[in-house]
Amino acid sequence: MRAIVCGTWGGPEQLTLAEVPEPVPKPDEVMIDVHACSVNFADLLMIGGTYQTRPALPFVPGLEAAGTIASAPEGSGFQPGDRVVAILWHGGYAEQAVASVRETFLLPAGVSFDLAAALTSAYVSTALALIRVAHLKPSEVLLVLGASGGVGLAAVQLGKALGATVIAVASTPDKLAIAREAGADHVIRHTDGDWKEQVLAASGASGVSVCFDPVGGPLFGPALSTLGWGGRYVLVGFAAGQAPSIPAHRLLVKHRAVLGSSLRYFRYHDPAALRETMEQLFAWYAQGRILPRITSRLPLERTADGLRTLAERRAIGKVVVHMREPGAT
Ligand SMILES: NC(=O)c1ccc[n+]([C@@H]2O[C@H](COP(=O)([O-])OP(=O)(O)OC[C@H]3O[C@@H](n4cnc5c(N)ncnc54)[C@H](OP(=O)(O)O)[C@@H]3O)[C@@H](O)[C@H]2O)c1
């Protein structure tokens, strides 16, 4: 089968398109004929060797697989031909992938493979962070950093679906316009010197209730200061490259909390949450409450170009890679 192979730690330029043997499913795994996989920032960390855990080289990156079941273990509930999406550790940028039965989900009618790929890692991670970790409530104020990126735009849409007032922060007017289109009530450019004051003004007397942060770096300190009484700061990633240090004294007075949320660790510790979240997301999609924005569709051989748009901070919403003709989705 054709696959994108990472043979050495580095950037997207070292990835190669190669013919490799098909993966062999374990007894609790399905084999998927993959149609689509979306591009995620974590792919960059994984191919760079800086992800939490490193796969053994060489490996195929790609965090999800949307496609049809090629084979499934007896009793799994899946049949060849079923349309599914699966969450993977890696392996999605290939014509075939194996996935654990418990992390494979049937696609409802009306959910295309592209959409499933765009919806899976980004939206599941974001929904877990907002609902299960930060416990965002309707009428609260949600601050979203990196608001036009994969998880950021998902957070804007999910924040609105959950009934929150959403303040979106991004680096350029174009990115802010996308966040506004996705439902943000207020949009603020963090390159403005007074962006923290603008967030405080937009959040009203009580301040920000929840900050969703996939960026870290220099945005962390000012964003933490906007949290009001009982505010929760949920760290999901450090796209800016630096994990911030937490000034503990700034948590004490306002009963603030800084929390971490990781899809990868939900997979180990609370797999039921993944299935419930996936079902919730499909329902919200059917009701028109969320709509992943796919800004670019690329054939498998152009996966590295897709990854470059994230590395160079040019990506908006989701980039989706196709292993087969897009018409097949
Ligand atoms: N914890 C989890 O479960 C989980 C799940 C998925 C993703 N993540 C993490 O969340 C982060 C974002 O992932 P994503 O897929 O949404 O990425 P993305 O689409 O590339 O979005 C990242 C955003 O970060 C901002 N940014 C600031 N400095 C940057 C830099 N030096 N390089 C690139 N972007 C920079 C950009 O917004 P502005 O230009 O507007 O500042 C960009 O829109 C990553 O760290 C990823 O690993 C975590």
The ligand as a Gaussian input file, in Angstrom:
#p B3LYP/6-31G(d) Opt

LIG

0 1
 N       -4.372000      18.058000      24.349000
 C       -4.976000      17.512000      23.323000
 O       -5.743000      16.562000      23.455000
 C       -4.738000      18.102000      21.974000
 C       -5.477000      17.690000      20.872000
 C       -5.264000      18.317000      19.639000
 C       -4.287000      19.312000      19.538000
 N       -3.555000      19.634000      20.631000
 C       -2.513000      20.678000      20.564000
 O       -3.126000      21.927000      20.289000
 C       -2.213000      22.740000      19.568000
 C       -2.878000      23.261000      18.310000
 O       -3.162000      22.184000      17.441000
 P       -3.937000      22.435000      16.057000
 O       -3.979000      21.135000      15.359000
 O       -5.165000      23.205000      16.308000
 O       -2.868000      23.394000      15.310000
 P       -3.099000      24.599000      14.274000
 O       -4.318000      24.342000      13.474000
 O       -1.818000      24.776000      13.583000
 O       -3.381000      25.866000      15.222000
 C       -2.380000      26.363000      16.080000
 C       -2.610000      27.845000      16.347000
 O       -1.591000      28.242000      17.258000
 C       -1.181000      29.573000      16.994000
 N        0.294000      29.684000      17.055000
 C        0.982000      30.521000      17.848000
 N        2.288000      30.385000      17.692000
 C        2.460000      29.441000      16.750000
 C        3.605000      28.872000      16.134000
 N        4.852000      29.234000      16.479000
 N        3.425000      27.926000      15.187000
 C        2.181000      27.521000      14.841000
 N        1.032000      28.033000      15.407000
 C        1.190000      28.985000      16.348000
 C       -1.737000      29.956000      15.622000
 O       -2.709000      30.969000      15.882000
 P       -2.390000      32.532000      15.740000
 O       -1.549000      32.711000      14.496000
 O       -3.732000      33.117000      15.610000
 O       -1.685000      32.913000      17.008000
 C       -2.434000      28.698000      15.114000
 O       -3.704000      28.994000      14.536000
 C       -0.979000      21.882000      19.305000
 O        0.000000      22.140000      20.274000
 C       -1.517000      20.473000      19.462000
 O       -0.514000      19.546000      19.795000
 C       -3.759000      19.055000      21.829000

